[in-house]
Amino acid sequence: MTVELPLSGTKGHKILVAGAERSMRLDPHLDKVYLDVPQPSIEDQRSDWGRTKNALEAKKGKDYRISLPALQSLPMTLREKKFACTAVVSGDEVVGVESGDTSGKMLGMAFDIGTTTVVGYLLDLLTGKDLGAASTMNPQ
């Protein structure tokens, strides 16, 4: 038997992007923490990470480390909103820093990779709300 699938487009194909919903507990591995980091001065010449780390530890009460990409973006990000920032934390590691207070919004993507279709879901990780879905035929 030979099975042929079109290489592009989904014309004539129905792709399931929604199904039965069920209740579940939200427990994202990321957390967002808003910080007002002290600005540098003659009296306070700590590094940007030193001041950010101290502000984060004072708020959350534990020791943190920072990923290299987050550290590289830290100086510019802090200065965008006069040292008001949101630390994106995974466990004890700061994996990202966003300018201003973005703690009220945290989005995530989930993918359903099937043999014939690929479906992506955009989710609000704070509320669990499904914000959108996109699908296509799996070109494998």
ROSE-4610 file (N, C-alpha, C; in Angstrom, 1 decimal, always signed):
// ROSE-4610
residu = [M/M/M/T/T/T/V/V/V/E/E/E/L/L/L/P/P/P/L/L/L/S/S/S/G/G/G/T/T/T/K/K/K/G/G/G/H/H/H/K/K/K/I/I/I/L/L/L/V/V/V/A/A/A/G/G/G/A/A/A/E/E/E/R/R/R/S/S/S/M/M/M/R/R/R/L/L/L/D/D/D/P/P/P/H/H/H/L/L/L/D/D/D/K/K/K/V/V/V/Y/Y/Y/L/L/L/D/D/D/V/V/V/P/P/P/Q/Q/Q/P/P/P/S/S/S/I/I/I/E/E/E/D/D/D/Q/Q/Q/R/R/R/S/S/S/D/D/D/W/W/W/G/G/G/R/R/R/T/T/T/K/K/K/N/N/N/A/A/A/L/L/L/E/E/E/A/A/A/K/K/K/K/K/K/G/G/G/K/K/K/D/D/D/Y/Y/Y/R/R/R/I/I/I/S/S/S/L/L/L/P/P/P/A/A/A/L/L/L/Q/Q/Q/S/S/S/L/L/L/P/P/P/M/M/M/T/T/T/L/L/L/R/R/R/E/E/E/K/K/K/K/K/K/F/F/F/A/A/A/C/C/C/T/T/T/A/A/A/V/V/V/V/V/V/S/S/S/G/G/G/D/D/D/E/E/E/V/V/V/V/V/V/G/G/G/V/V/V/E/E/E/S/S/S/G/G/G/D/D/D/T/T/T/S/S/S/G/G/G/K/K/K/M/M/M/L/L/L/G/G/G/M/M/M/A/A/A/F/F/F/D/D/D/I/I/I/G/G/G/T/T/T/T/T/T/T/T/T/V/V/V/V/V/V/G/G/G/Y/Y/Y/L/L/L/L/L/L/D/D/D/L/L/L/L/L/L/T/T/T/G/G/G/K/K/K/D/D/D/L/L/L/G/G/G/A/A/A/A/A/A/S/S/S/T/T/T/M/M/M/N/N/N/P/P/P/Q/Q/Q]
num = [1/1/1/2/2/2/3/3/3/4/4/4/5/5/5/6/6/6/7/7/7/8/8/8/9/9/9/10/10/10/11/11/11/12/12/12/13/13/13/14/14/14/15/15/15/16/16/16/17/17/17/18/18/18/19/19/19/20/20/20/21/21/21/22/22/22/23/23/23/24/24/24/25/25/25/26/26/26/27/27/27/28/28/28/29/29/29/30/30/30/31/31/31/32/32/32/33/33/33/34/34/34/35/35/35/36/36/36/37/37/37/38/38/38/39/39/39/40/40/40/41/41/41/42/42/42/43/43/43/44/44/44/45/45/45/46/46/46/47/47/47/48/48/48/49/49/49/50/50/50/51/51/51/52/52/52/53/53/53/54/54/54/55/55/55/56/56/56/57/57/57/58/58/58/59/59/59/60/60/60/61/61/61/62/62/62/63/63/63/64/64/64/65/65/65/66/66/66/67/67/67/68/68/68/69/69/69/70/70/70/71/71/71/72/72/72/73/73/73/74/74/74/75/75/75/76/76/76/77/77/77/78/78/78/79/79/79/80/80/80/81/81/81/82/82/82/83/83/83/84/84/84/85/85/85/86/86/86/87/87/87/88/88/88/89/89/89/90/90/90/91/91/91/92/92/92/93/93/93/94/94/94/95/95/95/96/96/96/97/97/97/98/98/98/99/99/99/100/100/100/101/101/101/102/102/102/103/103/103/104/104/104/105/105/105/106/106/106/107/107/107/108/108/108/109/109/109/110/110/110/111/111/111/112/112/112/113/113/113/114/114/114/115/115/115/116/116/116/117/117/117/118/118/118/119/119/119/120/120/120/121/121/121/122/122/122/123/123/123/124/124/124/125/125/125/126/126/126/127/127/127/128/128/128/129/129/129/130/130/130/131/131/131/132/132/132/133/133/133/134/134/134/135/135/135/136/136/136/137/137/137/138/138/138/139/139/139/140/140/140]
x = [+0.8/+0.0/+0.9/+0.5/+1.2/+0.3/+0.8/+0.1/+0.8/+0.0/+0.6/-0.1/+0.7/+0.2/+0.7/-0.1/+0.4/+1.5/+2.5/+3.6/+3.3/+2.3/+2.1/+0.6/+0.2/-1.2/-2.0/-3.2/-4.0/-5.4/-5.5/-6.8/-7.3/-8.5/-9.2/-8.9/-8.0/-7.6/-8.2/-8.7/-9.2/-8.2/-7.7/-6.7/-7.3/-7.3/-7.9/-7.0/-7.4/-6.6/-7.2/-8.4/-9.0/-9.7/-9.8/-10.4/-11.1/-11.3/-12.0/-11.0/-11.5/-10.7/-10.8/-9.8/-9.8/-9.1/-9.5/-8.9/-7.6/-6.6/-5.3/-4.6/-3.7/-3.0/-1.8/-1.7/-0.7/+0.6/+1.7/+3.0/+4.1/+4.2/+5.3/+6.6/+7.6/+9.0/+9.6/+9.0/+9.5/+8.7/+9.4/+8.7/+9.2/+8.4/+8.8/+8.8/+9.9/+10.0/+10.3/+9.4/+9.7/+10.6/+11.6/+12.6/+12.9/+13.1/+13.6/+15.0/+15.9/+17.4/+18.0/+18.7/+19.4/+20.3/+20.3/+21.1/+22.6/+23.6/+24.9/+25.2/+26.2/+26.5/+28.0/+28.5/+29.9/+30.0/+28.9/+28.9/+28.6/+27.9/+27.6/+28.1/+29.3/+29.9/+29.9/+28.9/+28.8/+28.4/+28.7/+28.3/+26.8/+26.3/+24.8/+24.3/+25.0/+24.5/+24.6/+25.6/+25.7/+24.5/+24.1/+23.0/+21.6/+21.5/+20.3/+20.2/+21.3/+21.3/+20.8/+21.4/+21.0/+19.5/+19.0/+17.6/+16.7/+17.1/+16.3/+16.4/+17.6/+17.7/+17.0/+16.9/+16.2/+14.7/+14.2/+12.8/+12.4/+13.3/+12.9/+13.6/+14.7/+15.3/+16.2/+16.7/+17.6/+18.7/+19.7/+20.9/+20.6/+21.0/+20.8/+22.0/+22.0/+23.1/+22.4/+23.2/+22.6/+23.2/+22.4/+22.8/+23.6/+24.5/+25.3/+24.5/+23.5/+22.7/+22.0/+21.5/+20.8/+21.8/+23.0/+24.0/+24.5/+24.6/+25.0/+23.9/+22.7/+21.6/+21.3/+21.8/+21.5/+21.7/+22.9/+23.2/+22.2/+22.0/+21.1/+19.6/+19.2/+17.9/+17.6/+18.5/+18.4/+18.2/+18.9/+18.9/+17.7/+17.0/+15.8/+14.7/+14.5/+13.4/+14.0/+15.1/+15.7/+15.8/+16.3/+16.7/+15.4/+14.3/+13.1/+13.1/+13.1/+13.2/+12.4/+12.2/+11.6/+12.6/+13.0/+13.8/+13.0/+13.4/+12.8/+13.6/+13.0/+13.8/+13.3/+14.3/+14.0/+14.8/+14.2/+14.9/+15.7/+17.0/+17.9/+18.7/+18.2/+19.0/+18.1/+18.7/+18.0/+18.3/+17.3/+17.5/+17.1/+16.6/+16.2/+15.9/+16.1/+15.8/+15.0/+13.8/+13.0/+12.9/+12.9/+12.8/+11.4/+11.3/+10.0/+9.3/+8.0/+7.3/+6.5/+7.0/+6.3/+5.8/+5.8/+5.5/+4.0/+3.1/+1.8/+1.5/+2.6/+2.4/+3.5/+3.1/+4.1/+3.4/+4.0/+3.5/+4.3/+3.7/+4.4/+3.8/+4.6/+4.2/+4.2/+3.1/+3.1/+2.9/+3.6/+3.5/+3.0/+2.1/+1.6/+2.2/+3.2/+3.9/+3.4/+2.5/+1.9/+2.5/+2.1/+2.7/+2.2/+1.0/+0.6/+0.4/+0.3/+0.2/+1.1/+1.3/+2.0/+1.1/+0.8/-0.1/+0.7/+0.6/+1.3/+0.2/+0.3/-0.7/+0.1/-0.5/+0.1/-0.8/-0.1/-0.8/-0.3/-1.2/-0.9/-0.6/+0.7/+1.2/+0.7/+0.2/-0.3/-1.8/-2.6/-4.0/-4.3/-3.5/-3.8/-4.6/-5.0/-5.9/-5.1/-5.9/-5.4/-5.6/-4.5/-4.6/-4.7/-4.3/-4.4/-3.7/-4.0/-3.4/-3.1/-2.1/-1.8/-1.4/-1.7/-1.4/-1.0/-0.3/+0.1/+0.3/+0.4/+0.7/+2.2/+2.5/+3.8/+4.6/+5.6/+6.4/+7.4/+7.4/+8.4/+8.5]
y = [-1.2/+0.0/+1.2/+2.3/+3.5/+4.6/+5.4/+6.5/+7.8/+8.7/+10.0/+11.1/+12.0/+13.2/+14.4/+15.4/+16.6/+17.3/+17.9/+18.5/+19.8/+20.5/+21.9/+22.1/+22.9/+23.3/+22.2/+22.6/+21.6/+21.6/+22.0/+22.0/+20.6/+20.5/+19.2/+18.3/+18.8/+18.0/+18.7/+18.0/+18.6/+18.2/+19.3/+19.1/+19.4/+18.5/+18.7/+19.6/+20.7/+21.6/+21.8/+21.3/+21.4/+20.1/+19.8/+18.6/+18.8/+17.8/+17.9/+18.5/+19.5/+20.1/+19.4/+19.5/+18.9/+19.8/+19.7/+20.6/+20.0/+20.9/+20.5/+21.7/+21.3/+22.3/+22.9/+24.2/+24.9/+24.9/+24.5/+24.5/+24.7/+25.9/+26.1/+26.1/+25.7/+25.6/+27.0/+28.0/+29.4/+30.2/+31.2/+32.2/+33.6/+34.6/+36.0/+36.8/+37.6/+38.4/+39.8/+40.7/+42.2/+42.7/+43.5/+44.1/+45.6/+46.3/+47.7/+47.6/+47.5/+47.4/+48.7/+48.8/+50.1/+50.6/+51.8/+52.3/+52.5/+52.3/+52.5/+54.0/+54.1/+55.4/+55.4/+56.5/+56.5/+55.6/+55.6/+54.8/+53.4/+53.1/+51.7/+51.3/+50.8/+50.4/+48.9/+48.2/+46.8/+46.6/+45.4/+45.1/+45.1/+45.2/+45.1/+43.8/+42.7/+41.4/+41.4/+42.0/+42.0/+42.7/+43.9/+44.6/+43.9/+43.3/+42.6/+41.3/+40.6/+39.4/+39.7/+40.8/+41.2/+41.5/+42.2/+42.6/+41.4/+40.4/+39.2/+38.3/+38.2/+37.4/+38.0/+39.4/+40.0/+39.7/+39.6/+39.4/+37.9/+37.0/+35.6/+34.8/+35.3/+34.6/+33.4/+33.4/+32.3/+32.8/+32.0/+32.3/+32.0/+32.9/+32.7/+32.8/+32.2/+32.3/+32.8/+33.2/+33.8/+33.1/+32.8/+32.2/+33.3/+32.8/+33.7/+34.7/+34.2/+35.1/+36.2/+35.8/+36.8/+37.8/+37.3/+38.3/+39.2/+38.7/+39.6/+40.7/+40.4/+41.4/+42.3/+41.9/+42.7/+44.2/+44.6/+46.1/+46.9/+46.5/+47.2/+47.2/+46.0/+45.8/+46.6/+46.7/+47.5/+49.0/+49.5/+50.9/+51.3/+50.4/+50.7/+51.4/+50.9/+51.4/+51.8/+52.5/+53.0/+52.0/+50.8/+49.8/+49.1/+49.2/+48.4/+47.3/+46.0/+44.9/+43.7/+42.7/+41.4/+40.3/+39.6/+38.4/+37.2/+36.5/+35.2/+34.1/+33.4/+32.4/+31.0/+30.1/+28.7/+28.0/+27.6/+27.1/+28.1/+27.9/+28.9/+29.7/+29.7/+30.4/+31.4/+32.6/+33.6/+33.3/+33.0/+32.6/+33.8/+34.9/+36.0/+37.2/+38.4/+39.6/+40.5/+41.0/+41.8/+43.2/+44.3/+45.6/+45.9/+46.6/+47.0/+45.8/+45.9/+44.9/+44.1/+42.9/+42.0/+40.7/+40.8/+39.7/+39.2/+40.0/+39.7/+38.9/+38.6/+37.9/+36.9/+35.7/+34.6/+33.6/+33.5/+32.7/+31.5/+30.4/+29.2/+28.6/+27.7/+27.0/+25.5/+24.8/+23.4/+22.8/+21.8/+21.2/+19.8/+19.5/+18.1/+17.6/+16.8/+16.4/+15.0/+14.9/+13.6/+13.1/+12.0/+11.4/+12.1/+12.7/+13.5/+15.0/+15.4/+16.9/+17.3/+18.6/+19.3/+20.4/+20.5/+21.5/+22.3/+23.6/+24.4/+25.2/+25.2/+25.9/+27.0/+28.2/+29.3/+29.4/+29.3/+29.2/+30.3/+30.8/+31.7/+30.9/+30.9/+30.0/+30.5/+31.7/+32.1/+31.7/+31.7/+31.3/+30.0/+29.4/+28.2/+28.4/+29.6/+29.9/+29.5/+28.9/+28.6/+29.9/+30.5/+31.8/+31.6/+30.5/+30.3/+29.0/+28.6/+27.3/+27.5/+26.8/+26.8/+25.4/+25.0/+23.6/+23.5/+22.4/+22.2/+20.7/+20.3/+18.9/+18.6/+17.5/+17.1/+16.8/+17.5/+17.3/+16.1/+15.3/+14.3/+13.3]
z = [+0.0/+0.0/+0.0/-0.7/-0.7/-0.1/+0.8/+1.4/+1.0/+0.5/+0.1/+0.8/+1.4/+2.1/+1.4/+1.3/+0.6/+1.4/+0.7/+1.4/+2.0/+1.5/+2.0/+2.1/+3.0/+3.2/+3.9/+4.4/+5.1/+4.5/+3.2/+2.5/+2.5/+2.9/+2.9/+4.1/+5.0/+6.2/+7.4/+8.4/+9.6/+10.7/+11.4/+12.4/+13.7/+14.7/+16.0/+16.8/+17.2/+18.1/+19.4/+19.7/+21.0/+21.4/+22.6/+23.1/+24.5/+25.1/+26.5/+27.5/+28.3/+29.3/+30.6/+31.4/+32.7/+33.7/+34.9/+35.9/+36.4/+36.5/+37.0/+37.8/+38.6/+39.4/+38.6/+38.6/+37.9/+38.7/+38.2/+38.9/+37.9/+37.3/+36.3/+37.0/+36.3/+36.9/+36.9/+36.3/+36.4/+37.4/+37.9/+38.7/+38.3/+38.5/+38.2/+39.4/+39.7/+40.9/+40.5/+40.8/+40.6/+41.6/+41.1/+42.0/+41.7/+42.7/+42.6/+43.0/+42.1/+42.4/+42.7/+43.8/+44.1/+42.9/+42.6/+41.5/+42.0/+41.1/+41.6/+42.0/+42.9/+43.3/+43.8/+44.2/+44.7/+46.0/+46.8/+48.0/+47.7/+46.7/+46.3/+44.9/+44.9/+43.6/+43.3/+43.9/+43.6/+42.1/+41.6/+40.2/+40.1/+38.9/+38.6/+39.2/+38.9/+39.5/+41.0/+41.6/+43.1/+43.7/+43.1/+43.6/+43.4/+42.2/+41.8/+42.7/+42.8/+43.7/+45.1/+45.7/+47.0/+47.2/+46.2/+46.2/+46.1/+45.2/+45.0/+46.3/+46.9/+48.1/+49.3/+49.4/+50.4/+50.3/+49.0/+48.8/+48.9/+48.5/+48.5/+49.6/+50.2/+51.3/+50.9/+49.7/+49.4/+48.4/+48.3/+47.5/+46.0/+45.1/+43.7/+42.9/+41.7/+40.7/+39.4/+38.4/+37.2/+35.9/+34.9/+33.7/+32.9/+32.1/+31.3/+30.4/+29.6/+28.8/+29.7/+30.8/+31.7/+32.2/+32.6/+33.0/+31.9/+30.7/+29.6/+29.3/+29.5/+29.2/+30.4/+31.6/+32.8/+32.8/+32.4/+32.5/+31.6/+30.4/+29.5/+30.1/+30.5/+31.0/+32.2/+33.2/+34.4/+34.0/+33.1/+32.8/+31.9/+31.3/+30.5/+31.4/+32.6/+33.4/+34.8/+34.8/+36.0/+37.1/+36.8/+37.7/+38.3/+37.7/+38.0/+37.0/+37.6/+36.7/+37.3/+36.4/+36.9/+36.6/+37.6/+37.5/+37.1/+36.1/+35.7/+36.3/+37.3/+38.1/+37.9/+37.7/+37.7/+38.8/+39.9/+41.0/+41.7/+41.7/+42.3/+41.3/+40.0/+39.0/+38.3/+38.1/+37.3/+35.9/+35.1/+33.7/+32.7/+33.3/+32.4/+33.3/+32.7/+33.4/+32.4/+32.8/+32.0/+32.6/+31.8/+32.3/+32.8/+33.9/+34.4/+35.2/+35.4/+36.2/+35.2/+34.9/+34.0/+34.8/+36.1/+36.9/+36.7/+36.2/+35.9/+34.7/+33.9/+32.6/+32.5/+32.3/+32.0/+31.1/+29.9/+28.8/+28.6/+28.1/+27.8/+26.5/+25.9/+24.7/+25.0/+24.5/+24.6/+23.2/+22.8/+21.5/+21.5/+20.7/+20.5/+19.1/+19.1/+17.9/+17.6/+16.6/+16.2/+14.9/+14.5/+13.3/+12.1/+12.1/+10.9/+11.1/+12.4/+12.6/+13.8/+13.8/+14.9/+15.3/+16.6/+17.1/+18.2/+18.2/+19.3/+20.0/+21.3/+22.2/+23.0/+22.9/+23.7/+25.0/+26.2/+27.5/+28.4/+29.2/+30.3/+31.5/+31.9/+33.0/+34.4/+34.5/+35.8/+36.0/+34.9/+35.1/+34.5/+33.6/+32.9/+31.7/+31.3/+30.2/+28.9/+28.0/+26.6/+25.8/+25.3/+24.6/+23.1/+22.6/+21.1/+20.7/+19.5/+19.0/+17.5/+17.0/+15.6/+15.3/+14.1/+13.7/+12.2/+11.9/+10.5/+10.4/+9.1/+8.9/+9.3/+9.8/+10.2/+8.9/+8.6/+7.3/+7.4/+8.4/+8.6/+7.4]
